[in-house]
Every structure is written in structure tokens, then in C-alpha cells.
Amino acid sequence: MLVLTRRERQAIEIGYDIKVTVLSVRGNKVRIGIEAPGDCPIRREEIIDIEAGAEAELALV
């Protein structure tokens, strides 16, 4: 895992077409903006975990 330090309004680029920008930092919350092609799925980790749990429950039925 690559670990980087960024300040507000600073960004990183992933590949040639994905840009992640730190929009604001307040306390322990960080707002980020993501610019990516429309065919690039962007999902929060907790949503992926919820979906995986639901799929596991369906597999037991």
C-alpha cells in the first residue's frame, strides 16, 4: 500500500484518468473529490461489505 500525505486542495493522480483531490479536512473527517471516467465504478468500502453480506445470506438460502 502506498501511503501519501496531502493537504486541502492537493491531489493525486492514479493512472492517466483518475484524480483524487482532498477538498477539506475537519477534525477526523476528510472530504475527497474523485474525477474518473464514467465507466470506472467508485464505491465506498462499507457499501461493498454490506453487498457481500447480503450475497452471503442469499447463498445460505
N, C-alpha and C positions, 0 to 999 in steps of 0.2 A: 504494500500500500504506500502510495506517495502521499506525504503529508506536507501541506503548504500553509503559510501564514499570509493572509490578505487583510487589508483594511477596507473600510467602506469605499465604494466606487471603484475598487480594484477588481480585476477579473483574471480568469484563467481560460485558456482555450484547450479543448480536447479534440484532437484531430484537426481537421480544417474547417469544420462546420458546426461545432458546438462551443458556445461561450457561456461561462458561469460567472456571474457578477455578484459581489457582496453589495446588497442595497443598503442595509442598515444593521447595526448591532445595538441591542438594548438589553442590558442585563445578561441573562443567559439565553436570549433568543437572537437568532441571526436570520434576516430575510435575504433570500437569494433570488436572482433572476436567471432564467435559463433561456438562451436562444439556441434553437436547434431546428433542423428540418422537420416538416410536418409528419414525415413517416418514421420519426425516431420516438419511440414510446418513452415517456418520462413519468415514473410512478414513485410515490413515497414508499419507503420500506415497510411502514406499518400496514399499508394497504395490501402489499404483496403478502405479508404474513397472514392477514385476515382472509385473503383469497385462498391461500394454501391451506388454512384451517378448514375452510368451507369445502374445499375439494377433498380433503381427508375424510370429513364427515360423510360426504356423499359416497365415497369409496367403501365405507363400512356398511352402507345400506344394502 
